[in-house]
Amino acid sequence: MAAVLHHLVGKTRRQSRDNASLAVTHALNLLKPGGHLIIIEPVFYPVFMMGVVFYVKRFVTKVTSNRIQILGKWNNIGAPVVSYFTNEQLEDMISGMTRCHLVDRGIKEKRIGTLMRLAGIRRRTDSTFIVRKCQD
């Protein structure tokens, strides 16, 4: 499951987390006992700014279906609406599920560009979680 969960948006951030959790549950249900699910997600901090990004993008998509360019370069405001999660939220989502076990997680720090820093984003990671479905 690569870079999917943040696209399963609802009307609120809470609904988005519920959608992502349900997707992980369904993916685990497809596995045989002992099978592995690999989840790869981009992660941004702070969580407050990701809430701001979510609601700004929702607002902009009500006005236009196009992306809006900022300073002639950064154009990630507008569609698609996304709801990014923190590493802790993803891990909580997984650990709260029954019949599975978090086997491993990898967090690779990524460089933050100047425009993202100006927008209040302080940290970015590419995160990988490996989950094993328990034996029934």
Secondary structure as GFF3:
##gff-version 3
##sequence-region A 1 136
A	DSSP	three_ten_helix	5	7	.	.	.	ID=ss1
A	DSSP	alpha_helix	13	30	.	.	.	ID=ss2
A	DSSP	beta_strand	36	45	.	.	.	ID=ss3
A	DSSP	alpha_helix	47	63	.	.	.	ID=ss4
A	DSSP	beta_strand	68	70	.	.	.	ID=ss5
A	DSSP	beta_strand	74	77	.	.	.	ID=ss6
A	DSSP	alpha_helix	87	95	.	.	.	ID=ss7
A	DSSP	beta_strand	100	110	.	.	.	ID=ss8
A	DSSP	alpha_helix	114	118	.	.	.	ID=ss9
A	DSSP	beta_strand	123	133	.	.	.	ID=ss10
###
